Amino acid sequence: MNRQPLRHLAGLVAVLTFAPQAGAQELTPVEARIADAVEANQTETVALLRETVNINSGTLNVEGQRRVFEVMAPHFEALGFEVDYVQPSVAQRGGHLVARRMGGQGKHLLLIGHMDTVFEEDSPFQAWEMLDDSIARGPGVADMKGGNAVIWSALEALHREGALQGTSITVVLTGDEERPGRPLEEARRALVEAGMAAEVALGFEGGTPGLGVVARRSSSAWRIDITATTAHSSRVFRDEVGAGAIYEAGRILEDFYSEIRGEENLTFNAATLVAGTEADWDDETARGTAFGKTNVVPPSAVLTGDIRTLTNEQLERTREKMRTIVARSLPGTSSTITFEDGYPSMPPTPGNYELLEMLSEVSEAVGTGPVEPFDPGRRGAADISFVADVVEAGLDGLGPDGDGSHTVEETVNLRSVERAAKRAAILIYRLTRPGVAISDAPQS
């Protein structure tokens, strides 16, 4: 990392500064013992990960969320945390694990994970499997039950060394990160309240070697409902009939692709298309049905997708372009587009970069090399974005290395669980030492 530009940027606004420590690339004796404690708890950490992976906790499996909580809660209670199961008032969603311990020392940290996966009870992907001595495959093994295990491993090592005494740390493991319940204000109330009480947020979504996440794009949804004149297919394109709903869907998608695509940090995925003589789409279950015959001009179509942007301005500008395209309409058709807010963005800030620099120093100290910023255009949305505007600084991607997330080939590198936990434990230790302060002074 070229640190000079980051220090210049950090001086423009209030940023994090830290009490004097040992050399940037060496551990203190206490930190070395914490790293050793992480190594010592890996058998239990992997066992915890395996146990939670073998519990189906697809986002719509409310009982599954509760079972994961019942496994995780005693592990945090043993470290001196008060643990609650917070059930938001939203339909078809499980609750959140909220664990707290309060003190007056250092920064108040919020550690973020989630208990749910994209694999529901009807998925064929349900169980933990060892592929070799270090690679495990299973639902949520990386996204993000592996990250939850890293949180516990880091905190257990700190507890073993007595380094949690006097600290203020809140852990929130949400139950519906993959498909948040509605209304969002209620579904994310516990997380946002925890963020408002904290000063630094650390997210444990899956990591990538040598990279840290200082920014994430937003994720919001769109839906297009198309109606058209129906008739025998022999009359399609005539003035009194027009093009039909499916041609209109194709016209809209082609115009989206040719006129909006290409802007940096912007993507807009077309995810589903249901069309025919009859077409129905259920947003809650993300399932649709259609009926039609080849000799009928289809009168109905429903398109759904998402938009991801780095700023709110980019989001609103993109939505306006989409509205303009949808309003054109082929002959005999009428289309409307609606938008639903989802995950907000996590813009890069000087404070986030300062945290990344601190993580990089920790990473070098434990022998895993420097850490550079991750391109936000290559990451999805995550829960840390809901608190990005209420904490002083945030950093994500602190979980283990994995591959194939959201597919039946999802794997995790178990050696990276230990590496991630070592870095997290020492980063947490440094952030919670006495003397950590906020300063307006430019960095030297």
C-alpha positions as CSV (number, residue, x, y, z in Angstrom):
1,M,0.0,0.0,0.0
2,N,1.2,3.5,-0.8
3,R,0.5,5.0,2.6
4,Q,1.4,8.6,1.9
5,P,-1.7,9.4,-0.1
6,L,-3.9,7.8,2.6
7,R,-2.4,9.9,5.3
8,H,-2.9,13.0,3.2
9,L,-6.5,12.1,2.6
10,A,-7.0,11.3,6.3
11,G,-5.9,14.8,7.2
12,L,-8.8,16.4,5.3
13,V,-11.5,15.4,7.9
14,A,-11.7,13.9,11.4
15,V,-10.1,10.4,11.4
16,L,-8.9,7.8,13.7
17,T,-5.6,8.1,15.4
18,F,-4.1,5.5,17.7
19,A,-2.0,5.5,20.8
20,P,1.7,4.7,20.4
21,Q,2.4,1.1,19.9
22,A,5.2,-1.3,19.0
23,G,6.7,-1.0,15.6
24,A,4.2,-1.2,12.8
25,Q,5.3,-4.6,11.8
26,E,5.9,-6.5,15.0
27,L,3.7,-7.8,17.8
28,T,4.0,-6.9,21.4
29,P,4.4,-9.9,23.9
30,V,0.7,-9.7,24.7
31,E,-0.3,-9.7,21.1
32,A,2.0,-12.6,20.4
33,R,0.2,-14.6,23.2
34,I,-3.2,-13.6,21.7
35,A,-2.0,-15.0,18.3
36,D,-1.0,-18.2,20.0
37,A,-4.4,-18.4,21.7
38,V,-6.0,-18.2,18.3
39,E,-3.9,-21.2,17.2
40,A,-4.9,-23.0,20.3
41,N,-8.7,-22.6,19.8
42,Q,-8.8,-23.7,16.2
43,T,-10.1,-27.3,16.9
44,E,-13.1,-25.8,18.8
45,T,-13.5,-23.1,16.1
46,V,-13.7,-25.6,13.3
47,A,-16.1,-27.8,15.3
48,L,-18.4,-24.7,15.9
49,L,-18.3,-23.9,12.2
50,R,-19.1,-27.5,11.2
51,E,-22.0,-27.6,13.7
52,T,-23.6,-24.4,12.4
53,V,-23.1,-25.3,8.7
54,N,-25.0,-28.6,9.3
55,I,-28.0,-26.6,10.5
56,N,-30.1,-25.4,7.6
57,S,-30.7,-21.7,8.1
58,G,-31.9,-20.5,4.8
59,T,-33.3,-17.0,5.2
60,L,-36.9,-18.2,5.2
61,N,-36.2,-20.9,7.8
62,V,-37.2,-19.2,11.0
63,E,-36.6,-22.2,13.1
64,G,-33.1,-22.6,11.6
65,Q,-32.2,-19.1,12.7
66,R,-33.2,-20.0,16.2
67,R,-31.2,-23.2,16.2
68,V,-28.0,-21.4,15.0
69,F,-28.6,-18.9,17.8
70,E,-28.9,-21.6,20.4
71,V,-25.5,-23.0,19.3
72,M,-23.7,-19.7,19.1
73,A,-25.1,-18.0,22.2
74,P,-23.4,-20.1,24.9
75,H,-20.0,-19.6,23.2
76,F,-20.4,-15.8,23.6
77,E,-21.8,-16.1,27.1
78,A,-18.7,-18.0,28.1
79,L,-16.7,-14.9,27.1
80,G,-18.6,-12.6,29.4
81,F,-21.2,-11.3,26.9
82,E,-24.8,-10.8,27.6
83,V,-26.7,-12.4,24.7
84,D,-30.2,-11.8,23.4
85,Y,-32.3,-13.2,20.6
86,V,-33.9,-10.1,19.0
87,Q,-36.9,-11.0,16.9
88,P,-37.9,-8.1,14.6
89,S,-41.6,-7.5,13.7
90,V,-41.3,-8.8,10.1
91,A,-42.9,-11.7,8.4
92,Q,-41.1,-15.0,7.6
93,R,-37.8,-14.0,9.1
94,G,-35.8,-15.3,12.1
95,G,-34.2,-13.2,14.8
96,H,-30.8,-11.7,15.4
97,L,-28.1,-12.7,17.9
98,V,-27.0,-9.6,19.8
99,A,-24.1,-10.0,22.3
100,R,-22.8,-7.2,24.4
101,R,-20.2,-6.4,27.0
102,M,-19.6,-2.9,28.2
103,G,-16.6,-1.1,29.6
104,G,-15.0,2.3,29.4
105,Q,-11.8,1.4,27.6
106,G,-10.8,2.3,24.0
107,K,-13.3,2.3,21.1
108,H,-16.7,0.7,21.3
109,L,-16.6,-1.9,18.5
110,L,-19.5,-3.4,16.5
111,L,-18.7,-6.8,15.0
112,I,-21.1,-7.9,12.3
113,G,-22.0,-11.3,10.9
114,H,-25.1,-13.2,9.8
115,M,-26.7,-16.6,10.6
116,D,-28.7,-17.1,7.4
117,T,-27.6,-18.6,4.0
118,V,-29.1,-18.5,0.5
119,F,-29.8,-22.3,0.8
120,E,-33.4,-23.0,1.9
121,E,-34.8,-26.2,3.3
122,D,-35.6,-27.6,-0.2
123,S,-32.0,-27.1,-1.4
124,P,-30.0,-30.2,-2.2
125,F,-27.0,-28.5,-0.5
126,Q,-27.3,-29.2,3.2
127,A,-24.2,-30.7,4.8
128,W,-20.5,-30.1,5.7
129,E,-18.0,-32.1,3.7
130,M,-14.2,-32.2,3.9
131,L,-12.6,-32.1,0.5
132,D,-9.0,-32.4,1.7
133,D,-7.2,-31.6,4.9
134,S,-7.8,-27.8,4.7
135,I,-10.8,-27.3,2.3
136,A,-14.4,-27.8,3.5
137,R,-17.6,-27.5,1.4
138,G,-21.0,-26.7,2.8
139,P,-23.9,-24.2,2.8
140,G,-22.8,-21.0,4.3
141,V,-19.3,-22.3,5.1
142,A,-17.8,-19.1,3.9
143,D,-20.8,-16.8,3.6
144,M,-20.8,-16.4,6.3
145,K,-20.8,-18.9,9.1
146,G,-17.0,-18.9,8.5
147,G,-17.0,-15.2,9.4
148,N,-19.1,-15.9,12.5
149,A,-16.5,-18.5,13.6
150,V,-13.7,-16.0,13.0
151,I,-15.5,-13.5,15.3
152,W,-15.8,-16.1,18.1
153,S,-12.2,-17.4,17.7
154,A,-10.8,-13.8,17.9
155,L,-12.8,-13.0,21.0
156,E,-12.1,-16.3,22.7
157,A,-8.3,-15.6,22.3
158,L,-8.7,-12.1,23.7
159,H,-10.7,-13.5,26.6
160,R,-8.1,-16.2,27.3
161,E,-5.5,-13.5,27.6
162,G,-7.7,-11.2,29.8
163,A,-7.8,-8.6,27.0
164,L,-11.6,-8.2,26.9
165,Q,-11.7,-6.7,30.4
166,G,-12.9,-3.1,30.3
167,T,-13.8,-3.2,26.6
168,S,-17.1,-2.3,24.9
169,I,-17.9,-4.7,22.2
170,T,-21.2,-5.6,20.5
171,V,-21.7,-8.5,18.2
172,V,-24.7,-8.6,15.9
173,L,-25.4,-11.7,13.8
174,T,-28.4,-11.0,11.7
175,G,-30.9,-13.6,10.7
176,D,-31.8,-12.3,7.2
177,E,-28.8,-10.7,5.6
178,E,-29.3,-12.6,2.3
179,R,-33.0,-11.4,1.9
180,P,-33.8,-8.8,4.5
181,G,-37.4,-8.7,5.8
182,R,-39.7,-5.7,5.2
183,P,-40.0,-3.0,6.4
184,L,-36.2,-2.6,6.4
185,E,-36.4,-0.1,9.2
186,E,-37.7,-2.8,11.5
187,A,-35.6,-5.6,10.1
188,R,-32.4,-3.7,10.7
189,R,-33.4,-1.8,13.8
190,A,-31.2,-3.9,16.2
191,L,-28.2,-3.5,13.9
192,V,-28.6,0.3,13.4
193,E,-29.2,0.8,17.1
194,A,-26.0,-1.1,17.8
195,G,-24.2,1.0,15.2
196,M,-25.4,4.2,16.8
197,A,-23.9,3.2,20.1
198,A,-20.6,2.1,18.6
199,E,-17.7,4.0,17.1
200,V,-16.1,1.4,14.8
201,A,-17.8,-1.3,12.7
202,L,-16.0,-4.4,11.6
203,G,-17.7,-6.8,9.1
204,F,-16.7,-10.4,8.8
205,E,-17.9,-11.2,5.4
206,G,-15.6,-13.5,3.4
207,G,-12.1,-12.1,2.9
208,T,-9.7,-12.1,-0.1
209,P,-6.0,-12.5,0.5
210,G,-4.2,-9.1,0.6
211,L,-7.4,-7.1,0.3
212,G,-9.7,-5.2,2.7
213,V,-13.1,-3.7,2.1
214,V,-13.3,0.1,2.7
215,A,-16.4,0.6,0.4
216,R,-19.4,-1.4,-0.7
217,R,-22.1,-0.7,-3.2
218,S,-25.8,-0.4,-2.5
219,S,-28.3,-3.0,-3.6
220,S,-31.8,-2.1,-4.4
221,A,-34.5,-3.8,-6.5
222,W,-36.6,-2.9,-9.5
223,R,-39.7,-4.5,-11.1
224,I,-41.3,-3.8,-14.5
225,D,-44.9,-4.8,-15.1
226,I,-45.9,-5.0,-18.7
227,T,-49.4,-5.2,-20.2
228,A,-50.2,-5.6,-23.9
229,T,-53.0,-6.3,-26.3
230,T,-53.6,-10.0,-26.8
231,A,-54.8,-11.7,-30.0
232,H,-54.2,-14.6,-32.2
233,S,-50.5,-14.8,-33.1
234,S,-51.3,-14.3,-36.8
235,R,-52.2,-10.7,-36.0
236,V,-49.0,-9.8,-34.1
237,F,-47.5,-6.4,-35.2
238,R,-50.7,-5.2,-36.8
239,D,-51.7,-1.7,-35.7
240,E,-54.7,-2.9,-33.7
241,V,-52.6,-5.5,-31.8
242,G,-49.0,-4.3,-31.5
243,A,-45.9,-6.2,-30.4
244,G,-47.0,-8.1,-27.3
245,A,-45.5,-8.1,-23.8
246,I,-42.4,-10.3,-24.5
247,Y,-41.2,-8.1,-27.3
248,E,-41.6,-5.1,-25.1
249,A,-39.6,-6.9,-22.3
250,G,-36.8,-7.5,-24.8
251,R,-36.9,-3.9,-26.1
252,I,-36.5,-2.6,-22.5
253,L,-33.6,-4.9,-21.7
254,E,-31.8,-4.1,-24.9
255,D,-32.1,-0.4,-24.2
256,F,-30.9,-0.8,-20.6
257,Y,-27.9,-2.7,-21.9
258,S,-27.0,-0.3,-24.7
259,E,-27.8,3.0,-23.0
260,I,-26.9,2.6,-19.3
261,R,-24.3,-0.1,-19.1
262,G,-20.6,0.8,-18.6
263,E,-20.5,3.4,-15.8
264,E,-17.9,2.7,-13.1
265,N,-19.2,1.0,-10.0
266,L,-22.7,0.6,-11.6
267,T,-24.4,-2.7,-12.4
268,F,-28.1,-3.5,-13.0
269,N,-28.9,-7.1,-13.2
270,A,-32.0,-8.5,-15.0
271,A,-32.8,-11.5,-12.7
272,T,-36.1,-12.9,-13.7
273,L,-38.7,-12.7,-16.6
274,V,-42.1,-14.3,-16.3
275,A,-44.4,-13.8,-19.3
276,G,-47.3,-15.3,-21.3
277,T,-51.0,-15.4,-21.5
278,E,-50.9,-15.5,-17.7
279,A,-47.9,-14.4,-15.7
280,D,-47.6,-14.1,-11.9
281,W,-44.7,-13.2,-9.7
282,D,-44.4,-13.3,-5.9
283,D,-41.7,-10.9,-4.6
284,E,-41.7,-12.5,-1.2
285,T,-40.9,-16.1,-2.3
286,A,-39.0,-15.0,-5.4
287,R,-41.1,-17.5,-7.5
288,G,-43.3,-17.0,-10.6
289,T,-45.6,-19.0,-12.8
290,A,-46.6,-18.5,-16.4
291,F,-48.9,-20.0,-19.0
292,G,-49.1,-19.4,-22.7
293,K,-49.4,-20.9,-26.1
294,T,-47.3,-20.2,-29.2
295,N,-50.4,-19.0,-31.1
296,V,-51.3,-16.3,-28.6
297,V,-49.8,-12.8,-28.4
298,P,-48.8,-12.6,-24.7
299,P,-50.5,-9.8,-22.7
300,S,-48.5,-10.0,-19.5
301,A,-44.9,-9.9,-18.4
302,V,-43.0,-9.2,-15.2
303,L,-39.3,-8.4,-15.1
304,T,-37.3,-8.1,-11.9
305,G,-33.7,-7.2,-11.1
306,D,-31.3,-5.2,-9.0
307,I,-29.2,-2.0,-9.1
308,R,-25.8,-1.6,-7.4
309,T,-24.1,1.8,-7.0
310,L,-21.4,3.4,-4.9
311,T,-23.3,6.6,-4.1
312,N,-27.0,7.7,-3.7
313,E,-26.5,10.2,-6.5
314,Q,-25.5,7.4,-8.9
315,L,-28.5,5.4,-7.8
316,E,-31.0,8.2,-8.4
317,R,-29.4,9.1,-11.8
318,T,-29.6,5.5,-12.9
319,R,-33.2,5.1,-11.8
320,E,-34.2,8.2,-13.9
321,K,-32.6,6.7,-17.0
322,M,-34.5,3.5,-16.5
323,R,-37.8,5.3,-16.1
324,T,-37.2,7.1,-19.4
325,I,-36.5,3.9,-21.2
326,V,-39.5,2.1,-19.8
327,A,-41.8,5.0,-20.7
328,R,-41.2,4.6,-24.4
329,S,-43.3,1.5,-25.0
330,L,-43.7,-0.5,-28.2
331,P,-47.1,-0.3,-30.0
332,G,-49.9,-1.9,-28.1
333,T,-48.0,-2.2,-24.8
334,S,-47.8,-0.3,-21.6
335,S,-45.0,-0.6,-19.0
336,T,-44.4,0.7,-15.5
337,I,-41.2,0.4,-13.4
338,T,-41.1,0.5,-9.6
339,F,-38.1,0.5,-7.2
340,E,-37.6,-0.8,-3.8
341,D,-34.8,0.4,-1.5
342,G,-32.5,-2.3,-0.1
343,Y,-28.9,-2.1,1.1
344,P,-27.5,1.4,1.2
345,S,-24.0,2.0,0.0
346,M,-20.8,2.2,2.1
347,P,-18.8,5.0,0.5
348,P,-15.0,5.0,1.0
349,T,-14.0,7.5,3.8
350,P,-10.7,8.6,5.2
351,G,-11.6,6.8,8.5
352,N,-12.1,3.6,6.6
353,Y,-8.8,3.9,4.9
354,E,-7.1,4.6,8.3
355,L,-8.6,1.3,9.6
356,L,-7.4,-0.5,6.5
357,E,-3.9,0.8,7.1
358,M,-4.0,-0.4,10.7
359,L,-5.2,-3.8,9.5
360,S,-2.3,-3.9,7.0
361,E,0.2,-3.3,9.8
362,V,-1.4,-6.1,11.8
363,S,-1.3,-8.4,8.8
364,E,2.4,-7.7,8.2
365,A,3.1,-8.3,11.9
366,V,1.5,-11.7,11.9
367,G,3.3,-12.6,8.6
368,T,0.4,-12.5,6.1
369,G,1.6,-9.4,4.2
370,P,0.1,-6.0,3.5
371,V,-3.5,-5.3,2.8
372,E,-4.8,-3.1,-0.1
373,P,-8.2,-1.7,-0.8
374,F,-10.7,-4.0,-2.5
375,D,-12.4,-2.7,-5.7
376,P,-16.0,-2.0,-4.5
377,G,-17.2,-2.9,-8.0
378,R,-16.3,-6.5,-7.3
379,R,-18.1,-6.9,-4.0
380,G,-21.8,-7.3,-3.2
381,A,-23.8,-5.5,-0.5
382,A,-23.5,-6.4,3.2
383,D,-25.0,-5.4,6.6
384,I,-22.2,-3.1,7.5
385,S,-23.6,-0.6,5.0
386,F,-26.6,0.0,7.3
387,V,-24.3,1.5,9.9
388,A,-21.7,3.1,7.6
389,D,-23.2,6.6,8.1
390,V,-23.4,6.4,11.9
391,V,-20.0,5.0,12.9
392,E,-16.7,6.9,12.8
393,A,-15.1,4.3,10.6
394,G,-15.8,0.8,9.2
395,L,-14.0,-2.1,7.5
396,D,-15.3,-5.3,6.0
397,G,-14.0,-8.5,4.4
398,L,-12.4,-9.7,7.7
399,G,-13.7,-13.3,7.3
400,P,-11.9,-16.3,5.9
401,D,-11.1,-17.0,2.3
402,G,-13.6,-19.1,0.4
403,D,-14.9,-19.8,-3.1
404,G,-18.2,-20.5,-4.8
405,S,-20.5,-18.5,-2.4
406,H,-24.2,-18.8,-3.2
407,T,-23.5,-22.0,-5.2
408,V,-23.5,-25.7,-4.3
409,E,-19.8,-25.6,-4.6
410,E,-19.2,-23.1,-1.7
411,T,-16.0,-23.9,0.1
412,V,-13.8,-22.3,2.8
413,N,-10.1,-22.6,3.4
414,L,-9.8,-23.7,7.0
415,R,-6.3,-22.4,7.3
416,S,-7.6,-18.9,6.5
417,V,-10.0,-19.1,9.4
418,E,-7.0,-19.1,11.7
419,R,-5.2,-16.3,9.7
420,A,-8.3,-14.1,9.7
421,A,-8.9,-14.7,13.4
422,K,-5.4,-13.8,14.3
423,R,-5.6,-10.5,12.4
424,A,-9.0,-9.7,13.8
425,A,-8.0,-10.4,17.4
426,I,-5.0,-8.1,17.3
427,L,-6.9,-5.4,15.4
428,I,-9.6,-5.6,18.1
429,Y,-7.0,-5.5,20.8
430,R,-5.4,-2.4,19.4
431,L,-8.7,-0.6,18.9
432,T,-9.8,-1.3,22.4
433,R,-6.6,-0.1,24.2
434,P,-6.7,3.0,26.4
435,G,-5.8,6.2,24.5
436,V,-7.5,5.6,21.2
437,A,-8.9,8.9,20.2
438,I,-10.5,10.9,17.4
439,S,-8.4,13.9,16.2
440,D,-8.8,16.6,13.6
441,A,-5.1,17.0,13.3
442,P,-3.5,16.1,10.0
443,Q,-1.5,12.9,10.0
444,S,2.3,13.2,9.7
